[in-house]
Amino acid sequence: MLTLIQELFDLMIFYLVRQSSAYTIVNYLESWGIETTTSYIRPLFYEQLWQMKKLPIGTYIFSDIERLNPEEAEMTAKIWEQLANSGKGIRLLNHPTRSKRRYELLRTLYLKGQNQFNVYRLTEYRQPEKFPVFIRGENDHRGNRTSLINTPAELDQAIHQLSETGQSLENKIITEFCSTADKEGVFRKYSSFILGDKIIPRHLFFNYKWMIKSPKLVEEDNLLEEEKYVKTNPHESLIKDIFRLAKIEYGRIDYSLIDGVPQVWEINTNPMSLGIKDMTNELQKKRTATHKHFAHNFALGFEEINDERPSSVKISFSYGTNQYRDSYAVKLAKILPLFLLKLLPFPYQLTARLKVRTWLKNLKR
């Protein structure tokens, strides 16, 4: 029985993510990835990781690192180091503390002359060098928190309003506005993934508004331009250099171009890749070729980082807390036979298997 449980961990990629943000990978696994990658990718919550004392060998993707607070990042980094020093050939993507987050990355790119805009933490009390500016969160992905701010007086008023509404100033940044619109006033947002050392273009969005979260202009010429971008990967070497500078091996970069030079807005380490497949959705139908091309390359990227075929030897840790519990998975583990565990929703499978293993060991004592 114990051998069976160990074999369940063979050929695994463990996708570390906050429980509240796991929908990004789960949506992909339950739709576009169901015939290709679902069998060997398992979401593992950070909340679970911090209580575990043993981990299986495999590939670990440390996603969602921008949502870890400093204490959580340091605790996770200790686990990263133990995995890296285990001598078991474990592959690790992203580092909880060394990978650059938004502020550090954008400041670095500005100082290197790559980005034409600067960023400032609200708590630095530095006056922006140029206006207009806007305020956004330092680690979230909600976009701008204010409209464009044109003067220092308006900026002071905006900061005061944030404070008055109870919002923390600790995690907000001021960003200089950088227009990348073409002569027709159209803004483009390019997005590409990195998976290991593979750059995979995801999409190209068009909009007349400068903050772009979804495709708004979807005329035939827009769709053809997007498809060409996804299939030709024209900025591969430039984007790979930026990911290398950021020390990020998994994530999605969002950027625009000025005179052929990428202007980087952010790198998201737990991005949406492909949502639920719905061919009744008119927009999805229009972009089917783009989605299929990305889905194919995305699955190949996962295969490439999972090609070492590790054994299921476990790695022991000298610490662990019982602070985080997934009571739903624990209860299910006690009542379901092992062969039914695969029927559980993805986020609960790993916890349930670990609890079954512990339960069986206790029965033998």
C-alpha positions, -999 to +999 in steps of 0.1 A: +000+000+000+028+024+009+045+016-024+014+026-043+013+060-025+049+066-034+043+058-071+015+084-072+043+110-070+063+099-100+068+123-128+052+152-110+054+190-114+043+207-082+028+241-088+031+261-055+004+287-052-017+305-026-050+286-020-070+317-029-052+321-063-051+284-074-078+291-100-052+302-125-036+267-128-068+247-120-087+263-148-060+254-173-057+218-160-095+212-161-098+225-197-070+230-221-045+208-202-068+179-195-055+157-223-018+167-220-005+179-187-032+171-161-017+137-153+015+151-139+009+186-127-004+191-091-013+224-074+002+225-039-009+253-017+018+273+002-006+269+032+000+231+029+037+234+022+044+252+054+031+223+075+047+195+056+078+177+069+084+156+038+082+163+001+084+141-030+111+146-056+099+164-087+099+198-104+087+227-082+073+259-096+073+286-070+045+308-084+025+336-068+057+349-050+045+385-052+016+376-029+039+362-001+046+386+027+082+389+038+079+363+066+062+338+043+088+344+016+117+338+040+101+306+053+095+294+018+130+302+008+143+279+036+123+251+020+137+261-015+172+258-001+166+224+014+152+211-019+181+226-038+207+211-015+191+177-013+213+162-040+182+145-055+182+164-088+151+184-080+143+212-104+132+245-090+117+275-109+116+309-093+131+318-059+108+332-031+132+360-022+158+363-050+133+366-079+126+403-085+092+416-077+075+445-096+091+475-079+126+462-079+123+450-115+109+482-129+134+504-110+162+482-124+150+484-159+147+522-157+182+526-143+195+504-170+178+526-197+154+498-208+122+514-195+115+550-202+094+554-170+103+554-133+085+541-103+084+553-066+071+538-034+046+560-017+065+556+015+097+569-001+083+605-003+102+611-035+088+635-060+083+620-095+106+633-121+078+637-146+040+638-148+014+624-154+016+595-130-008+570-115-009+549-083-012+511-083-006+482-059+030+470-057+022+433-057-013+428-069-026+426-105-056+450-103-041+477-125-043+514-117-059+526-085-062+561-097-067+579-130-038+599-144-025+625-120-011+656-136+005+677-109+023+673-075-007+689-058-031+663-074-007+635-063-008+647-027-046+648-028-047+613-042-024+599-015-045+617+011-077+601-003-061+566-002-051+571+034-086+585+044-103+554+030-081+531+051-058+519+024-022+511+034+005+532+018+030+504+024+022+484-007+015+512-033+037+526-060+036+557-081+043+549-118+051+575-144+028+573-174+044+561-206+024+564-238+030+536-263+000+544-285+005+543-323-005+572-346-041+560-346-042+561-308-042+523-304-023+508-274-008+473-277-001+450-248+021+420-256+023+391-231+047+361-231+054+333-207+087+318-197+087+281-187+121+269-178+142+286-205+114+286-231+097+318-242+061+312-252+041+342-266+006+342-251-014+371-266-015+406-280-043+429-269-054+461-285-073+490-269-078+527-272-074+529-234-039+527-219-047+502-191-054+470-209-068+439-191-086+422-219-089+423-257-113+451-268-104+457-305-109+423-322-112+432-359-097+409-384-064+428-387-060+428-349-065+390-348-041+384-376-014+406-359-020+387-327-017+353-344+015+364-361+030+375-328+021+342-311+034+321-339+067+339-348+079+349-312+095+381-326+109+394-293+122+361-279+158+371-272+148+405-257+122+390-234+145+361-223+171+387-212+145+405-191+134+373-174+171+364-168+176+398-152+145+393-130+157+357-121+123+343-130+119+309-147+081+308-147+057+337-152+042+360-178+056+393-188+033+421-200+049+448-221+046+473-249+071+487-275+086+521-281+108+521-312+112+483-309+123+484-272+101+466-247+086+487-220+079+463-192+048+468-171+051+437-149+059+400-145+032+379-130+044+346-115+009+332-112-008+343-144-038+332-161-027+310-190-058+296-206-092+299-190-121+274-192-125+262-228-158+275-242-161+274-279-196+289-277-179+321-266-176+343-297-143+359-287-128+325-280-140+312-314-123+342-332-090+335-314-091+297-316-059+294-337-040+316-313-053+296-282-045+262-298-009+273-308-002+286-273-018+255-256+004+232-277+036+251-268+026+255-232+022+217-228+055+211-245+072+235-221+058+216-191+070+183-207+105+197-211+108+207-174+095+173-164+118+151-185+142+138-158+118+111-146+126+113-109+120+086-084+096+090-055+121+093-027+110+118+000+130+147+014+127+152+052+125+186+068+135+194+104+106+218+109+069+222+102+039+236+119+003+226+122-009+262+117-025+255+084-050+227+079-072+217+050-099+200+071-120+191+040-092+171+024-083+155+058-118+142+063-120+129+027-087+111+031-101+091+060-132+078+042-121+074+006-103+043-008-069+052-024-082+044-060-108+072-056-083+099-046-078+109-083-115+119-084-109+147-059-107+183-072-071+190-080-062+213-050-072+185-026-055+155-041-020+161-027-032+168+008-055+138+008-028+115-003-004+127+023-030+123+050-038+087+038-001+078+040+001+092+076-031+075+086-019+041+073+014+045+091-004+052+123-025+020+118+007-001+116+020+011+149 
